[in-house]
Amino acid sequence: MSTQSSPTLRRRRLARKLRALREEAGLSLEEAAPKLDKTRSALGRIEGAATSADVHLVRSMMDVYDVYDPDLLDLARQAMRPGWWQAFGIRDRGFIGLETEALTSLELSLMYIPGLLQTEDYVRALLGAGRIKRTKKELENQISARLIRQGRLIDEQEPLTLIAIMDEAGLRRTVGSAEVMRAQLRRLIEATELATVSLQVLPSANGPHAGMDGAFTLLQFTDPEDPDLLYVEYVTGALHMEKPQETAEAKLIFDNLRSAALSPVDSVAFIERLGSELYSL
């Protein structure tokens, strides 16, 4: 599968460069904003990658900061391009675009199968039971987009490595039907044979664990200048965190959970036993 680069990631890169140019020019946000006909908060949102700067604004910034960088103009143009998922009418919370460019996805899943390992029928049943009511077309678009995302696990040019930890509860929860779950668990087992996938299970018998406060995903990127991104969904939105202290803490929790979970080999055996017990796998 081949997809265009993520505008969200390009926006982050552009934001960092624009902030660096302002700081090198010796200007504070308060000083630079009026020179650019912006409020301090508006300029802060641009430098925080919440919104993007178009080419005209970037040209004005270079004039004010007394620097010229044609690569910056190209980056601004690229950041304004629509993401591939927009063709499916999906309003991304900023995650799909970043995942598109990520090198590694560290995912802790508690109540359901990790999204990149879900079967089409499982996705359909899961989304159909959600609080958001979708038309048939919207549902099919969501499913199609998720299948495209899964394609990166087998992409020969730019593969995504998925390191997933899931709670036993997600394996026991029947989504759809027993038939759907049988196919889903087979899919999990098959996915572990991919060089890009590592899956470990946290058995309920092990008691409470450090990840029970909530599921999360930590994305890591090829370019060392792109900081790790911690993504946490909640009922009405999502949080994106890239402060080193926060991402480092999430990575530590994830590593501790990997140590507490069954090994990848033992996890497969556990899924096979549980599947046989619950769904006649």
BELCORVEN-V761497 format. One record per backbone hydrogen bond with DSSP energy under -0.5 kcal/mol. NH is the residue of the N-H (numbers start at 1). CO is the residue of the C=O. E is the energy in kcal/mol with one decimal. If there is no record, write none. Layout:
nh={NH	NH}
co={CO	CO}
e={E	E}
//
This chain:
nh={10	11	12	13	14	15	16	17	18	19	20	21	22	23	24	25	26	27	32	33	34	35	36	36	37	38	43	44	45	46	47	48	49	50	51	58	59	60	61	62	63	64	65	66	66	67	72	73	74	75	76	77	78	79	80	80	81	86	87	88	89	90	92	98	99	100	101	101	102	102	103	104	105	106	106	107	107	108	109	109	117	118	123	124	125	126	127	128	129	129	130	133	134	139	140	141	142	143	144	145	146	147	148	149	150	151	152	153	154	155	160	161	162	162	163	163	164	164	165	166	167	168	170	170	171	171	172	173	174	175	176	177	181	182	183	184	185	186	187	188	189	190	191	192	193	194	197	198	200	202	203	206	207	212	214	216	217	218	219	219	220	226	227	229	230	231	231	232	234	237	239	241	241	246	247	248	249	250	251	252	253	254	255	256	257	258	259	260	261	262	267	268	269	270	271	272	273	274	275	276	277	278	279	280	281}
co={6	7	8	9	10	11	12	13	14	15	16	17	18	19	20	21	23	22	28	29	30	31	32	33	34	33	39	40	41	42	43	44	46	45	45	54	55	56	57	58	59	60	61	62	63	62	69	69	70	71	72	73	74	75	76	77	78	83	84	85	86	85	90	94	95	96	97	98	98	99	220	220	161	104	218	105	163	216	107	165	114	115	119	120	121	122	123	124	125	126	127	131	132	135	136	137	138	139	140	141	142	143	144	145	146	147	149	150	151	152	152	103	160	196	105	161	162	198	107	200	109	202	110	167	167	168	168	169	172	173	174	175	177	178	179	180	181	182	183	184	185	186	187	188	190	191	194	162	164	166	201	203	204	209	211	108	231	106	217	229	104	223	225	219	241	217	229	239	237	234	232	230	239	243	243	244	245	246	247	248	249	250	251	252	253	254	255	256	257	201	263	264	265	266	267	268	269	270	271	272	273	274	275	276	275}
e={-2.1	-2.4	-1.8	-2.2	-2.8	-2.7	-2.2	-2.1	-2.6	-2.4	-2.2	-2.3	-2.1	-2.4	-2.5	-1.6	-1.2	-2.0	-2.7	-2.5	-0.7	-0.6	-1.0	-1.2	-1.2	-2.7	-2.3	-2.3	-2.1	-1.6	-2.4	-1.2	-1.3	-2.2	-1.2	-2.2	-2.3	-2.0	-2.5	-2.4	-1.9	-2.6	-3.1	-0.5	-0.6	-2.5	-0.9	-1.1	-1.9	-2.3	-2.0	-2.2	-2.4	-2.3	-0.9	-0.7	-1.3	-1.5	-1.2	-1.7	-1.7	-1.3	-1.1	-0.5	-3.0	-2.2	-0.7	-0.8	-0.9	-0.5	-3.0	-1.9	-3.0	-0.5	-2.7	-0.7	-2.2	-2.9	-0.6	-2.9	-2.3	-1.2	-2.5	-2.4	-2.2	-2.6	-3.0	-1.9	-0.9	-0.6	-1.1	-0.5	-0.6	-2.5	-2.4	-2.4	-2.2	-2.2	-2.6	-2.4	-2.0	-2.2	-1.9	-2.2	-2.1	-1.1	-1.4	-1.8	-1.5	-0.7	-1.8	-2.3	-0.6	-3.1	-2.7	-0.6	-0.6	-3.2	-2.8	-2.5	-2.0	-2.2	-0.7	-1.4	-0.6	-1.1	-1.7	-1.6	-0.5	-0.6	-0.6	-1.3	-2.4	-2.4	-2.0	-2.1	-2.8	-2.0	-2.1	-2.1	-2.2	-2.6	-2.5	-1.4	-1.6	-1.8	-1.3	-2.4	-2.1	-2.5	-0.8	-1.4	-2.1	-1.5	-1.5	-1.1	-2.2	-2.9	-0.6	-2.9	-2.6	-2.2	-0.8	-2.3	-3.5	-3.2	-0.5	-2.1	-2.7	-1.0	-3.1	-2.8	-0.5	-0.7	-2.4	-2.4	-1.7	-2.1	-2.3	-2.2	-2.3	-2.5	-2.7	-2.3	-2.2	-2.2	-1.7	-1.7	-2.1	-2.7	-2.6	-1.7	-1.8	-2.2	-2.6	-2.4	-2.3	-2.8	-2.7	-2.0	-2.1	-2.7	-2.2	-0.7	-1.6}
//
